[in-house]
Amino acid sequence: MPHIFIEHSANLSARIDLGDLTHTVHQAALATGVFPEGGIRTRRVPREGYLIADGHSDNAFVHLVLRIGSGRDLDTRQRAANAVFEALCDFLEPDMASHPLGVSLEIQEIVPETSHKKSNLHDYVKRRQEADHE
């Protein structure tokens, strides 16, 4: 974990490099040291239908949701949220300097009793890292 959802207004595709945005957020989550590399999944969710503030077509938004496994203390969750949000805001600063943009982030804890997982990603990541160091 986490599962990271980058929800954004579709009009951003003409203003920023969405691939770079995804990479920036993914790397920032990894750099926190809170989440294992094999568990991070980052995806963009463009929104075609939205109404922001006064409805002007230049208005845009980016909202991050980090869905994480439960059990981390508040300080750890806040530290991770702050680091990812700072990287997100730094990336978006050039756009925000010249366009209307709302940016937000929230962490949601996944309840283990109703969450099911199956993955071999951790094994593959470890093997690739070992192969890179040979």
N, C-alpha and C positions, 0 to 999 in steps of 0.2 A: 504494500500500500504506500502511497495513496493513489486513488483514482482522481485525477485532476481533470476538471471540466472547465474549459475556457469558453464561456458563453459570450458572444459579442454580436453587436449590430452588424448586419451585412454590409453597411456602407463603409466599414473600416477596410474592406478588401482593396479599395481604391486609394487608401491613405497610408497603410503600413504593410510590411511584409509579414503575412500571417504565419508563414513557416518559421521565420526568425522569432516571432512572438512565442510560438509553441516551444521551440528549442530553448529560449531564454527561461521560460517558466519551468520546463522540465529540469534543466540544469540547476536552476536555483533551488528546486526542491531536493535534488540529489545533494547539492553542496551543503545543505543543512546538517547532514549526517544523521538525521532522524529517520530517514526512510531508506530501505535497502534498494539498490539499483534494480534488482530483478522484480521488484514490486511496484515500481512507478509506471503508471500508465497515464499518458497525457493526450487529451483529444480536444479539438475545437468543435464548438456547437454554434454555427452561425444562425442568427435569427433574422429571417426575412420580414416577419411581421412584428413591429414594435412601435411604440409611441413614447417619446422621451421628452420630458419637460414641456416646453411650449409647442412641441410637434414639428419644429423646424427640421428640414431634411439633413442639415449638417450635424445635428446632435447625434452622438454615438455613445456606446457603452461597452465596457469589458467587465465581466463578473466572473471571478474564479471561485470554484467550489472544490475544496480538497476534502474528499471523503476518505477518512483514515480509520484504521482499526482502533478499537477502544483500548484504554489502559494507559495512555500517556498522560502524565500530569499536566496541569494547566500551564506551568512555566515552559515546558517543552513544546506544547501546542502553540503558545504565544510566540515563542522564539522562531518556530518554523513559519508561522503565519507572517510574522514581521519580515523575515528574510525574503520570502517569496513575494510578498507585497512590495517590498522595496525594489526588488529586481524588476517586477512588473512596471512599477511607476517610473523607474529609470528608463526602461525601454520605451514607454509611451510618452515620456516628457517632450520629445520634439513635436509629436502630434498635438499634445495638449497645449503646447505653447501657441498654436495657431488655429486650433479647432475646439469646439465644445465637446467635452468627453467626460463621462462619469466612470470611475474605476472603483471596484469593490472586490472583497475577498471574504470568504467565510470557510471555516473548518466544520465539517460534520463528522461525528463519530458513528461508525457502523456498529450496530448491535450484533455481537457475535452469535447470539442464539438464533438469529434468523438470517445469517450470512453464510453462504456456501462458496467454497473456493477449490479450484483444482488447477495447478500450474506446474510446468517444468521449466519455467523461465529462469529461476534462480540457478538451476544446474547448468543451463546453456550459457548464462552470463559468466558464471565461474569458470567454465571450460574455456571460453573465449579469452578471458583475462589471463588464465594460465598459459594459453597458447601464445598470447602476445608477449609474455615475459620469457619465453624460451629462446 
